[in-house]
Amino acid sequence: MLEAYRQHAEERAQLGIPPLPLNAQQTSELCELLKNPPEEEKEFLMTLLRDRIPPGVDEAAYVKA
């Protein structure tokens, strides 16, 4: 999940646009990773949780909650 997200973010950065927010599947995988995070990825995982999940009634927000 992390590698795919980084690749997506890099492709969008080359176009000069921000990456898309995480979808419900990605958010679910992120939550699983946060249960036992790799030491070198902790900060990045928290950044994704805090900044890349849309607020409101989106499916990803439901998974996060």
mmCIF file of the N, C-alpha and C atoms, coordinates in Angstrom:
data_MODEL
# 
_entry.id   MODEL 
# 
loop_
_atom_site.group_PDB 
_atom_site.id 
_atom_site.type_symbol 
_atom_site.label_atom_id 
_atom_site.label_alt_id 
_atom_site.label_comp_id 
_atom_site.label_asym_id 
_atom_site.label_entity_id 
_atom_site.label_seq_id 
_atom_site.pdbx_PDB_ins_code 
_atom_site.Cartn_x 
_atom_site.Cartn_y 
_atom_site.Cartn_z 
_atom_site.occupancy 
_atom_site.B_iso_or_equiv 
_atom_site.pdbx_formal_charge 
_atom_site.auth_seq_id 
_atom_site.auth_comp_id 
_atom_site.auth_asym_id 
_atom_site.auth_atom_id 
_atom_site.pdbx_PDB_model_num 
ATOM 1   N N  . MET A 1 1  ? 0.833   -1.194 0.000   1.00 0.00 ? 1  MET A N  1 
ATOM 2   C CA . MET A 1 1  ? 0.000   0.000  0.000   1.00 0.00 ? 1  MET A CA 1 
ATOM 3   C C  . MET A 1 1  ? 0.872   1.249  0.000   1.00 0.00 ? 1  MET A C  1 
ATOM 4   N N  . LEU A 1 2  ? 1.909   1.248  0.836   1.00 0.00 ? 2  LEU A N  1 
ATOM 5   C CA . LEU A 1 2  ? 2.765   2.428  0.926   1.00 0.00 ? 2  LEU A CA 1 
ATOM 6   C C  . LEU A 1 2  ? 3.511   2.687  -0.378  1.00 0.00 ? 2  LEU A C  1 
ATOM 7   N N  . GLU A 1 3  ? 4.029   1.629  -0.985  1.00 0.00 ? 3  GLU A N  1 
ATOM 8   C CA . GLU A 1 3  ? 4.773   1.793  -2.229  1.00 0.00 ? 3  GLU A CA 1 
ATOM 9   C C  . GLU A 1 3  ? 3.851   2.298  -3.344  1.00 0.00 ? 3  GLU A C  1 
ATOM 10  N N  . ALA A 1 4  ? 2.661   1.744  -3.424  1.00 0.00 ? 4  ALA A N  1 
ATOM 11  C CA . ALA A 1 4  ? 1.703   2.181  -4.440  1.00 0.00 ? 4  ALA A CA 1 
ATOM 12  C C  . ALA A 1 4  ? 1.315   3.640  -4.212  1.00 0.00 ? 4  ALA A C  1 
ATOM 13  N N  . TYR A 1 5  ? 1.128   4.033  -2.949  1.00 0.00 ? 5  TYR A N  1 
ATOM 14  C CA . TYR A 1 5  ? 0.759   5.415  -2.656  1.00 0.00 ? 5  TYR A CA 1 
ATOM 15  C C  . TYR A 1 5  ? 1.899   6.367  -3.018  1.00 0.00 ? 5  TYR A C  1 
ATOM 16  N N  . ARG A 1 6  ? 3.124   5.980  -2.678  1.00 0.00 ? 6  ARG A N  1 
ATOM 17  C CA . ARG A 1 6  ? 4.261   6.843  -3.008  1.00 0.00 ? 6  ARG A CA 1 
ATOM 18  C C  . ARG A 1 6  ? 4.411   7.011  -4.517  1.00 0.00 ? 6  ARG A C  1 
ATOM 19  N N  . GLN A 1 7  ? 4.195   5.953  -5.263  1.00 0.00 ? 7  GLN A N  1 
ATOM 20  C CA . GLN A 1 7  ? 4.273   6.033  -6.718  1.00 0.00 ? 7  GLN A CA 1 
ATOM 21  C C  . GLN A 1 7  ? 3.178   6.959  -7.255  1.00 0.00 ? 7  GLN A C  1 
ATOM 22  N N  . HIS A 1 8  ? 1.972   6.803  -6.731  1.00 0.00 ? 8  HIS A N  1 
ATOM 23  C CA . HIS A 1 8  ? 0.853   7.669  -7.131  1.00 0.00 ? 8  HIS A CA 1 
ATOM 24  C C  . HIS A 1 8  ? 1.177   9.130  -6.818  1.00 0.00 ? 8  HIS A C  1 
ATOM 25  N N  . ALA A 1 9  ? 1.680   9.389  -5.631  1.00 0.00 ? 9  ALA A N  1 
ATOM 26  C CA . ALA A 1 9  ? 2.001   10.763 -5.226  1.00 0.00 ? 9  ALA A CA 1 
ATOM 27  C C  . ALA A 1 9  ? 3.093   11.344 -6.119  1.00 0.00 ? 9  ALA A C  1 
ATOM 28  N N  . GLU A 1 10 ? 4.081   10.545 -6.487  1.00 0.00 ? 10 GLU A N  1 
ATOM 29  C CA . GLU A 1 10 ? 5.157   11.015 -7.352  1.00 0.00 ? 10 GLU A CA 1 
ATOM 30  C C  . GLU A 1 10 ? 4.637   11.339 -8.752  1.00 0.00 ? 10 GLU A C  1 
ATOM 31  N N  . GLU A 1 11 ? 3.779   10.490 -9.284  1.00 0.00 ? 11 GLU A N  1 
ATOM 32  C CA . GLU A 1 11 ? 3.205   10.745 -10.608 1.00 0.00 ? 11 GLU A CA 1 
ATOM 33  C C  . GLU A 1 11 ? 2.408   12.044 -10.614 1.00 0.00 ? 11 GLU A C  1 
ATOM 34  N N  . ARG A 1 12 ? 1.629   12.261 -9.574  1.00 0.00 ? 12 ARG A N  1 
ATOM 35  C CA . ARG A 1 12 ? 0.821   13.485 -9.505  1.00 0.00 ? 12 ARG A CA 1 
ATOM 36  C C  . ARG A 1 12 ? 1.700   14.706 -9.261  1.00 0.00 ? 12 ARG A C  1 
ATOM 37  N N  . ALA A 1 13 ? 2.778   14.550 -8.489  1.00 0.00 ? 13 ALA A N  1 
ATOM 38  C CA . ALA A 1 13 ? 3.692   15.668 -8.240  1.00 0.00 ? 13 ALA A CA 1 
ATOM 39  C C  . ALA A 1 13 ? 4.347   16.113 -9.548  1.00 0.00 ? 13 ALA A C  1 
ATOM 40  N N  . GLN A 1 14 ? 4.654   15.164 -10.421 1.00 0.00 ? 14 GLN A N  1 
ATOM 41  C CA . GLN A 1 14 ? 5.247   15.518 -11.711 1.00 0.00 ? 14 GLN A CA 1 
ATOM 42  C C  . GLN A 1 14 ? 4.271   16.321 -12.571 1.00 0.00 ? 14 GLN A C  1 
ATOM 43  N N  . LEU A 1 15 ? 2.992   16.126 -12.333 1.00 0.00 ? 15 LEU A N  1 
ATOM 44  C CA . LEU A 1 15 ? 1.972   16.894 -13.050 1.00 0.00 ? 15 LEU A CA 1 
ATOM 45  C C  . LEU A 1 15 ? 1.646   18.215 -12.348 1.00 0.00 ? 15 LEU A C  1 
ATOM 46  N N  . GLY A 1 16 ? 2.224   18.410 -11.171 1.00 0.00 ? 16 GLY A N  1 
ATOM 47  C CA . GLY A 1 16 ? 1.999   19.638 -10.420 1.00 0.00 ? 16 GLY A CA 1 
ATOM 48  C C  . GLY A 1 16 ? 0.693   19.653 -9.649  1.00 0.00 ? 16 GLY A C  1 
ATOM 49  N N  . ILE A 1 17 ? 0.158   18.469 -9.332  1.00 0.00 ? 17 ILE A N  1 
ATOM 50  C CA . ILE A 1 17 ? -1.097  18.379 -8.579  1.00 0.00 ? 17 ILE A CA 1 
ATOM 51  C C  . ILE A 1 17 ? -0.911  17.474 -7.363  1.00 0.00 ? 17 ILE A C  1 
ATOM 52  N N  . PRO A 1 18 ? -1.669  17.717 -6.305  1.00 0.00 ? 18 PRO A N  1 
ATOM 53  C CA . PRO A 1 18 ? -1.523  16.893 -5.096  1.00 0.00 ? 18 PRO A CA 1 
ATOM 54  C C  . PRO A 1 18 ? -2.097  15.490 -5.315  1.00 0.00 ? 18 PRO A C  1 
ATOM 55  N N  . PRO A 1 19 ? -1.635  14.536 -4.509  1.00 0.00 ? 19 PRO A N  1 
ATOM 56  C CA . PRO A 1 19 ? -2.184  13.177 -4.618  1.00 0.00 ? 19 PRO A CA 1 
ATOM 57  C C  . PRO A 1 19 ? -3.651  13.146 -4.205  1.00 0.00 ? 19 PRO A C  1 
ATOM 58  N N  . LEU A 1 20 ? -4.367  12.171 -4.735  1.00 0.00 ? 20 LEU A N  1 
ATOM 59  C CA . LEU A 1 20 ? -5.760  11.992 -4.356  1.00 0.00 ? 20 LEU A CA 1 
ATOM 60  C C  . LEU A 1 20 ? -5.843  11.545 -2.900  1.00 0.00 ? 20 LEU A C  1 
ATOM 61  N N  . PRO A 1 21 ? -6.942  11.830 -2.224  1.00 0.00 ? 21 PRO A N  1 
ATOM 62  C CA . PRO A 1 21 ? -7.122  11.328 -0.856  1.00 0.00 ? 21 PRO A CA 1 
ATOM 63  C C  . PRO A 1 21 ? -7.191  9.804  -0.872  1.00 0.00 ? 21 PRO A C  1 
ATOM 64  N N  . LEU A 1 22 ? -6.930  9.214  0.277   1.00 0.00 ? 22 LEU A N  1 
ATOM 65  C CA . LEU A 1 22 ? -7.009  7.760  0.388   1.00 0.00 ? 22 LEU A CA 1 
ATOM 66  C C  . LEU A 1 22 ? -8.457  7.302  0.236   1.00 0.00 ? 22 LEU A C  1 
ATOM 67  N N  . ASN A 1 23 ? -8.644  6.157  -0.392  1.00 0.00 ? 23 ASN A N  1 
ATOM 68  C CA . ASN A 1 23 ? -9.981  5.585  -0.491  1.00 0.00 ? 23 ASN A CA 1 
ATOM 69  C C  . ASN A 1 23 ? -10.208 4.651  0.701   1.00 0.00 ? 23 ASN A C  1 
ATOM 70  N N  . ALA A 1 24 ? -11.356 4.033  0.777   1.00 0.00 ? 24 ALA A N  1 
ATOM 71  C CA . ALA A 1 24 ? -11.695 3.181  1.927   1.00 0.00 ? 24 ALA A CA 1 
ATOM 72  C C  . ALA A 1 24 ? -10.737 1.996  2.052   1.00 0.00 ? 24 ALA A C  1 
ATOM 73  N N  . GLN A 1 25 ? -10.384 1.361  0.924   1.00 0.00 ? 25 GLN A N  1 
ATOM 74  C CA . GLN A 1 25 ? -9.473  0.214  0.962   1.00 0.00 ? 25 GLN A CA 1 
ATOM 75  C C  . GLN A 1 25 ? -8.098  0.635  1.464   1.00 0.00 ? 25 GLN A C  1 
ATOM 76  N N  . GLN A 1 26 ? -7.578  1.726  0.948   1.00 0.00 ? 26 GLN A N  1 
ATOM 77  C CA . GLN A 1 26 ? -6.280  2.221  1.389   1.00 0.00 ? 26 GLN A CA 1 
ATOM 78  C C  . GLN A 1 26 ? -6.312  2.597  2.861   1.00 0.00 ? 26 GLN A C  1 
ATOM 79  N N  . THR A 1 27 ? -7.395  3.198  3.312   1.00 0.00 ? 27 THR A N  1 
ATOM 80  C CA . THR A 1 27 ? -7.530  3.589  4.714   1.00 0.00 ? 27 THR A CA 1 
ATOM 81  C C  . THR A 1 27 ? -7.556  2.356  5.608   1.00 0.00 ? 27 THR A C  1 
ATOM 82  N N  . SER A 1 28 ? -8.234  1.320  5.171   1.00 0.00 ? 28 SER A N  1 
ATOM 83  C CA . SER A 1 28 ? -8.269  0.067  5.926   1.00 0.00 ? 28 SER A CA 1 
ATOM 84  C C  . SER A 1 28 ? -6.867  -0.522 6.051   1.00 0.00 ? 28 SER A C  1 
ATOM 85  N N  . GLU A 1 29 ? -6.125  -0.534 4.956   1.00 0.00 ? 29 GLU A N  1 
ATOM 86  C CA . GLU A 1 29 ? -4.751  -1.043 4.979   1.00 0.00 ? 29 GLU A CA 1 
ATOM 87  C C  . GLU A 1 29 ? -3.869  -0.172 5.871   1.00 0.00 ? 29 GLU A C  1 
ATOM 88  N N  . LEU A 1 30 ? -4.079  1.134  5.825   1.00 0.00 ? 30 LEU A N  1 
ATOM 89  C CA . LEU A 1 30 ? -3.328  2.051  6.673   1.00 0.00 ? 30 LEU A CA 1 
ATOM 90  C C  . LEU A 1 30 ? -3.594  1.754  8.150   1.00 0.00 ? 30 LEU A C  1 
ATOM 91  N N  . CYS A 1 31 ? -4.852  1.540  8.497   1.00 0.00 ? 31 CYS A N  1 
ATOM 92  C CA . CYS A 1 31 ? -5.200  1.239  9.885   1.00 0.00 ? 31 CYS A CA 1 
ATOM 93  C C  . CYS A 1 31 ? -4.534  -0.053 10.350  1.00 0.00 ? 31 CYS A C  1 
ATOM 94  N N  . GLU A 1 32 ? -4.460  -1.046 9.470   1.00 0.00 ? 32 GLU A N  1 
ATOM 95  C CA . GLU A 1 32 ? -3.775  -2.295 9.810   1.00 0.00 ? 32 GLU A CA 1 
ATOM 96  C C  . GLU A 1 32 ? -2.282  -2.052 10.036  1.00 0.00 ? 32 GLU A C  1 
ATOM 97  N N  . LEU A 1 33 ? -1.676  -1.233 9.188   1.00 0.00 ? 33 LEU A N  1 
ATOM 98  C CA . LEU A 1 33 ? -0.260  -0.915 9.356   1.00 0.00 ? 33 LEU A CA 1 
ATOM 99  C C  . LEU A 1 33 ? -0.009  -0.173 10.660  1.00 0.00 ? 33 LEU A C  1 
ATOM 100 N N  . LEU A 1 34 ? -0.937  0.663  11.065  1.00 0.00 ? 34 LEU A N  1 
ATOM 101 C CA . LEU A 1 34 ? -0.763  1.443  12.299  1.00 0.00 ? 34 LEU A CA 1 
ATOM 102 C C  . LEU A 1 34 ? -0.841  0.581  13.556  1.00 0.00 ? 34 LEU A C  1 
ATOM 103 N N  . LYS A 1 35 ? -1.400  -0.602 13.447  1.00 0.00 ? 35 LYS A N  1 
ATOM 104 C CA . LYS A 1 35 ? -1.468  -1.496 14.610  1.00 0.00 ? 35 LYS A CA 1 
ATOM 105 C C  . LYS A 1 35 ? -0.082  -1.975 15.021  1.00 0.00 ? 35 LYS A C  1 
ATOM 106 N N  . ASN A 1 36 ? 0.805   -2.124 14.056  1.00 0.00 ? 36 ASN A N  1 
ATOM 107 C CA . ASN A 1 36 ? 2.176   -2.548 14.324  1.00 0.00 ? 36 ASN A CA 1 
ATOM 108 C C  . ASN A 1 36 ? 3.074   -1.899 13.268  1.00 0.00 ? 36 ASN A C  1 
ATOM 109 N N  . PRO A 1 37 ? 3.291   -0.578 13.390  1.00 0.00 ? 37 PRO A N  1 
ATOM 110 C CA . PRO A 1 37 ? 3.992   0.149  12.325  1.00 0.00 ? 37 PRO A CA 1 
ATOM 111 C C  . PRO A 1 37 ? 5.492   -0.138 12.290  1.00 0.00 ? 37 PRO A C  1 
ATOM 112 N N  . PRO A 1 38 ? 6.051   -0.203 11.090  1.00 0.00 ? 38 PRO A N  1 
ATOM 113 C CA . PRO A 1 38 ? 7.508   -0.259 10.980  1.00 0.00 ? 38 PRO A CA 1 
ATOM 114 C C  . PRO A 1 38 ? 8.092   1.030  11.551  1.00 0.00 ? 38 PRO A C  1 
ATOM 115 N N  . GLU A 1 39 ? 9.141   0.934  12.288  1.00 0.00 ? 39 GLU A N  1 
ATOM 116 C CA . GLU A 1 39 ? 9.728   2.086  12.983  1.00 0.00 ? 39 GLU A CA 1 
ATOM 117 C C  . GLU A 1 39 ? 10.024  3.242  12.035  1.00 0.00 ? 39 GLU A C  1 
ATOM 118 N N  . GLU A 1 40 ? 10.564  2.941  10.856  1.00 0.00 ? 40 GLU A N  1 
ATOM 119 C CA . GLU A 1 40 ? 10.951  4.001  9.930   1.00 0.00 ? 40 GLU A CA 1 
ATOM 120 C C  . GLU A 1 40 ? 9.755   4.634  9.214   1.00 0.00 ? 40 GLU A C  1 
ATOM 121 N N  . GLU A 1 41 ? 8.584   4.035  9.312   1.00 0.00 ? 41 GLU A N  1 
ATOM 122 C CA . GLU A 1 41 ? 7.397   4.543  8.624   1.00 0.00 ? 41 GLU A CA 1 
ATOM 123 C C  . GLU A 1 41 ? 6.386   5.231  9.557   1.00 0.00 ? 41 GLU A C  1 
ATOM 124 N N  . LYS A 1 42 ? 6.621   5.243  10.858  1.00 0.00 ? 42 LYS A N  1 
ATOM 125 C CA . LYS A 1 42 ? 5.629   5.756  11.809  1.00 0.00 ? 42 LYS A CA 1 
ATOM 126 C C  . LYS A 1 42 ? 5.162   7.169  11.472  1.00 0.00 ? 42 LYS A C  1 
ATOM 127 N N  . GLU A 1 43 ? 6.086   8.062  11.234  1.00 0.00 ? 43 GLU A N  1 
ATOM 128 C CA . GLU A 1 43 ? 5.734   9.463  10.961  1.00 0.00 ? 43 GLU A CA 1 
ATOM 129 C C  . GLU A 1 43 ? 4.942   9.584  9.667   1.00 0.00 ? 43 GLU A C  1 
ATOM 130 N N  . PHE A 1 44 ? 5.356   8.868  8.635   1.00 0.00 ? 44 PHE A N  1 
ATOM 131 C CA . PHE A 1 44 ? 4.657   8.914  7.355   1.00 0.00 ? 44 PHE A CA 1 
ATOM 132 C C  . PHE A 1 44 ? 3.243   8.357  7.492   1.00 0.00 ? 44 PHE A C  1 
ATOM 133 N N  . LEU A 1 45 ? 3.084   7.274  8.233   1.00 0.00 ? 45 LEU A N  1 
ATOM 134 C CA . LEU A 1 45 ? 1.757   6.685  8.444   1.00 0.00 ? 45 LEU A CA 1 
ATOM 135 C C  . LEU A 1 45 ? 0.832   7.658  9.168   1.00 0.00 ? 45 LEU A C  1 
ATOM 136 N N  . MET A 1 46 ? 1.352   8.328  10.168  1.00 0.00 ? 46 MET A N  1 
ATOM 137 C CA . MET A 1 46 ? 0.532   9.298  10.897  1.00 0.00 ? 46 MET A CA 1 
ATOM 138 C C  . MET A 1 46 ? 0.168   10.488 10.005  1.00 0.00 ? 46 MET A C  1 
ATOM 139 N N  . THR A 1 47 ? 1.085   10.894 9.140   1.00 0.00 ? 47 THR A N  1 
ATOM 140 C CA . THR A 1 47 ? 0.796   11.981 8.203   1.00 0.00 ? 47 THR A CA 1 
ATOM 141 C C  . THR A 1 47 ? -0.338  11.573 7.262   1.00 0.00 ? 47 THR A C  1 
ATOM 142 N N  . LEU A 1 48 ? -0.297  10.347 6.764   1.00 0.00 ? 48 LEU A N  1 
ATOM 143 C CA . LEU A 1 48 ? -1.372  9.871  5.898   1.00 0.00 ? 48 LEU A CA 1 
ATOM 144 C C  . LEU A 1 48 ? -2.698  9.862  6.651   1.00 0.00 ? 48 LEU A C  1 
ATOM 145 N N  . LEU A 1 49 ? -2.685  9.370  7.873   1.00 0.00 ? 49 LEU A N  1 
ATOM 146 C CA . LEU A 1 49 ? -3.906  9.297  8.670   1.00 0.00 ? 49 LEU A CA 1 
ATOM 147 C C  . LEU A 1 49 ? -4.479  10.690 8.928   1.00 0.00 ? 49 LEU A C  1 
ATOM 148 N N  . ARG A 1 50 ? -3.614  11.625 9.242   1.00 0.00 ? 50 ARG A N  1 
ATOM 149 C CA . ARG A 1 50 ? -4.046  12.970 9.595   1.00 0.00 ? 50 ARG A CA 1 
ATOM 150 C C  . ARG A 1 50 ? -4.443  13.805 8.370   1.00 0.00 ? 50 ARG A C  1 
ATOM 151 N N  . ASP A 1 51 ? -3.692  13.680 7.274   1.00 0.00 ? 51 ASP A N  1 
ATOM 152 C CA . ASP A 1 51 ? -3.841  14.629 6.170   1.00 0.00 ? 51 ASP A CA 1 
ATOM 153 C C  . ASP A 1 51 ? -4.428  14.075 4.873   1.00 0.00 ? 51 ASP A C  1 
ATOM 154 N N  . ARG A 1 52 ? -4.470  12.781 4.685   1.00 0.00 ? 52 ARG A N  1 
ATOM 155 C CA . ARG A 1 52 ? -4.843  12.252 3.377   1.00 0.00 ? 52 ARG A CA 1 
ATOM 156 C C  . ARG A 1 52 ? -6.161  11.487 3.367   1.00 0.00 ? 52 ARG A C  1 
ATOM 157 N N  . ILE A 1 53 ? -6.942  11.577 4.443   1.00 0.00 ? 53 ILE A N  1 
ATOM 158 C CA . ILE A 1 53 ? -8.262  10.957 4.487   1.00 0.00 ? 53 ILE A CA 1 
ATOM 159 C C  . ILE A 1 53 ? -9.292  12.080 4.476   1.00 0.00 ? 53 ILE A C  1 
ATOM 160 N N  . PRO A 1 54 ? -10.221 12.038 3.521   1.00 0.00 ? 54 PRO A N  1 
ATOM 161 C CA . PRO A 1 54 ? -11.194 13.134 3.430   1.00 0.00 ? 54 PRO A CA 1 
ATOM 162 C C  . PRO A 1 54 ? -12.135 13.155 4.633   1.00 0.00 ? 54 PRO A C  1 
ATOM 163 N N  . PRO A 1 55 ? -12.493 14.335 5.101   1.00 0.00 ? 55 PRO A N  1 
ATOM 164 C CA . PRO A 1 55 ? -13.415 14.438 6.231   1.00 0.00 ? 55 PRO A CA 1 
ATOM 165 C C  . PRO A 1 55 ? -14.858 14.225 5.783   1.00 0.00 ? 55 PRO A C  1 
ATOM 166 N N  . GLY A 1 56 ? -15.726 14.083 6.732   1.00 0.00 ? 56 GLY A N  1 
ATOM 167 C CA . GLY A 1 56 ? -17.158 14.048 6.422   1.00 0.00 ? 56 GLY A CA 1 
ATOM 168 C C  . GLY A 1 56 ? -17.721 12.653 6.290   1.00 0.00 ? 56 GLY A C  1 
ATOM 169 N N  . VAL A 1 57 ? -18.558 12.481 5.287   1.00 0.00 ? 57 VAL A N  1 
ATOM 170 C CA . VAL A 1 57 ? -19.311 11.238 5.146   1.00 0.00 ? 57 VAL A CA 1 
ATOM 171 C C  . VAL A 1 57 ? -18.712 10.318 4.081   1.00 0.00 ? 57 VAL A C  1 
ATOM 172 N N  . ASP A 1 58 ? -17.493 10.514 3.728   1.00 0.00 ? 58 ASP A N  1 
ATOM 173 C CA . ASP A 1 58 ? -16.798 9.666  2.777   1.00 0.00 ? 58 ASP A CA 1 
ATOM 174 C C  . ASP A 1 58 ? -16.574 8.273  3.394   1.00 0.00 ? 58 ASP A C  1 
ATOM 175 N N  . GLU A 1 59 ? -16.532 7.230  2.560   1.00 0.00 ? 59 GLU A N  1 
ATOM 176 C CA . GLU A 1 59 ? -16.311 5.867  3.065   1.00 0.00 ? 59 GLU A CA 1 
ATOM 177 C C  . GLU A 1 59 ? -14.985 5.747  3.809   1.00 0.00 ? 59 GLU A C  1 
ATOM 178 N N  . ALA A 1 60 ? -13.953 6.433  3.314   1.00 0.00 ? 60 ALA A N  1 
ATOM 179 C CA . ALA A 1 60 ? -12.650 6.384  3.976   1.00 0.00 ? 60 ALA A CA 1 
ATOM 180 C C  . ALA A 1 60 ? -12.720 7.014  5.368   1.00 0.00 ? 60 ALA A C  1 
ATOM 181 N N  . ALA A 1 61 ? -13.494 8.079  5.530   1.00 0.00 ? 61 ALA A N  1 
ATOM 182 C CA . ALA A 1 61 ? -13.655 8.717  6.832   1.00 0.00 ? 61 ALA A CA 1 
ATOM 183 C C  . ALA A 1 61 ? -14.366 7.767  7.796   1.00 0.00 ? 61 ALA A C  1 
ATOM 184 N N  . TYR A 1 62 ? -15.307 6.989  7.286   1.00 0.00 ? 62 TYR A N  1 
ATOM 185 C CA . TYR A 1 62 ? -16.008 5.999  8.106   1.00 0.00 ? 62 TYR A CA 1 
ATOM 186 C C  . TYR A 1 62 ? -15.031 4.938  8.600   1.00 0.00 ? 62 TYR A C  1 
ATOM 187 N N  . VAL A 1 63 ? -14.152 4.466  7.723   1.00 0.00 ? 63 VAL A N  1 
ATOM 188 C CA . VAL A 1 63 ? -13.149 3.465  8.106   1.00 0.00 ? 63 VAL A CA 1 
ATOM 189 C C  . VAL A 1 63 ? -12.214 4.042  9.159   1.00 0.00 ? 63 VAL A C  1 
ATOM 190 N N  . LYS A 1 64 ? -11.798 5.287  8.979   1.00 0.00 ? 64 LYS A N  1 
ATOM 191 C CA . LYS A 1 64 ? -10.904 5.947  9.929   1.00 0.00 ? 64 LYS A CA 1 
ATOM 192 C C  . LYS A 1 64 ? -11.555 6.054  11.307  1.00 0.00 ? 64 LYS A C  1 
ATOM 193 N N  . ALA A 1 65 ? -12.826 6.403  11.321  1.00 0.00 ? 65 ALA A N  1 
ATOM 194 C CA . ALA A 1 65 ? -13.543 6.552  12.591  1.00 0.00 ? 65 ALA A CA 1 
ATOM 195 C C  . ALA A 1 65 ? -13.646 5.222  13.297  1.00 0.00 ? 65 ALA A C  1 
# 
